[in-house]
Amino acid sequence: MKKIIITIDGYSSCGKSTLARQLARELNYVYVDSGAMYRAITLYFLRNHIDWQNPQQVREALDNIELEFFFNEEKGGSEIFLNGENVEYLVRELIVAEKVSEVAANKDVREFAVAAQQKMGEGKGIVMDGRDIGTTVFPHAELKLFMTADPAVRVERRYKELYAKNPNVSIEDIKANLELRDYIDTNREISPLRKADDAIVLDNTHLTHQQQLQFALKKVKELMD
Ligand code: C5P
């Protein structure tokens, strides 16, 4: 069967990764969480006190960063590794989330991440989620989805997810973080978050995971027929 590229873009905490993971599993495709790459770069910058306003420091730091995804059989999903270290859980922390959109607005950071993402898509058979996947990374992707959901629902979802790991998180902090990230992601100069002209909008405010998966699978099937 022919393999395609599926892109899923949208605002923070819209359920992109859940759908992307399920879709990849169903189709036997590779799933790539592009946000995890920006988060891992941010973690590296924070740990090594890199000033991301300083182009020289950024370029030198990027030369020392290797990002890989490895599939975790037990979890049934892929995890991000930064220079050989599994940072899948660390990159979800608020301290990273608070800085990631600033780092992701950097031109050199984006060039580095986009080049790596395009390489991963060379063999097709991939589902990638993010902010600029359908517009910049794979502008010729066969299927592009753009996800949205009611902001209050998004805050609630992210709160539940983070609270399970750390009961000290506050809903106000999460709300502020989502708003800030969406603002920076939408207004940055390079590859701002926007719907590709040929992307299909999927508002999942009132949809179950199963309904979203069925919606996407139907679109895939239409392309294969
Ligand atoms: O998807 P996630 O919320 O983990 O992404 C974290 C951040 O990484 C986003 O808020 C955005 O600033 C950045 N990002 C990006 N382009 C992508 C994916 C993520 O700029 N393709």
Boltz pocket constraint, residues with backbone or C-beta under 6 A from the ligand:
constraints:
  - pocket:
      binder: B
      contacts: [[A, 12], [A, 13], [A, 34], [A, 35], [A, 36], [A, 38], [A, 39], [A, 100], [A, 101], [A, 102], [A, 104], [A, 105], [A, 129], [A, 130], [A, 131], [A, 132], [A, 133], [A, 181], [A, 182], [A, 185]]
      max_distance: 6.0
